[in-house]
Amino acid sequence: MIVRSERSATVAVVVPMFNAERTIGATLESICQQTHQALDVIVVDDGSSDRSTSIVAAYTKQDRRIRILRQTNSGVAVARNNGAAATDAEFLAFVDADDLWAPSKIALQWQALEEGGQSAGLAYCWYALIDENSRVFSLHNRPSAEGHVLQHMCRNNFVGNGSSMLMRRTAFEKAGKFDPSLKARKAQGCEDLLICLRIAESYEFRVVPQHLVGYRITNTNMSSDVKQMLRSCEIVLAEYRKKYPEYGMDLDAHLVDMIHWLVIRAFVSGRFFDGCDLLRRYLALEPRLAISNLPNMLDVYCRARLVPNWIKARLKRLRSNNAEFRPLYTETVQ
């Protein structure tokens, strides 16, 4: 197989953005520092009302690879699709406006796709969970699924988030692009899972086993709306239950895993009533599993430490001496 020179492959990087003034600068810095230099960076402003667009405008003057598109607020799927339509690059990557990339992210994923040939439609990587200050609080994400992964995707969203994917445009288009109907059904959130499932129906996946994404957990990003995320997941899994009834047990287990994660997200985001509702549902579905997972859920919550300052002050004396010295994501990937 002939592998093209990396310099000849332009990768489009689409950044959907909505009121991201606190994080968009760091996200763009991590994109600009990619060792794969042939990038076409499209920031799609989804109707921001803060300083996001002026921050991006300053970056467009510093790096000619960056440009900005504007649209009325239409949701993440439309923003990503419009960004992809604005470039003819053969490879597409997407990164949320609050996430970070390691410098080798695109280069390693592009290499994985090239080595996989045309049958490989999507490469993903591991991701680190980071807090609002970009400090790592979990490196537990270490999936290994490769090849024909449809059943694996039905069982578990091991890709995890939109910022960890690099895909061929052919795979993106055959999958029907990102589905904007989820937002229309007030179920935005699982667009990433849905496109991964659709790509997995026709293409193989490749994994780069390194934590090349810093996936930020905050009180304001879309996944913090846990009730909406659950509706979104249920709609996506119902579609695949009809298409692949033989994977019914996998899809059931996937939903339980999602509820488990959303319980943590609810409490981390301060949505305590939602968290209690979801925890009751988790206990009703899988009581033994839920009880056995409570220590782990509490551990993730405490390490995220996205709690109000008055709670932090009361817990300060209980923290270990080195609690404030969790590494920055940029320190872990150098």
Disulfide bonds with the S-S distance in Angstrom:
none
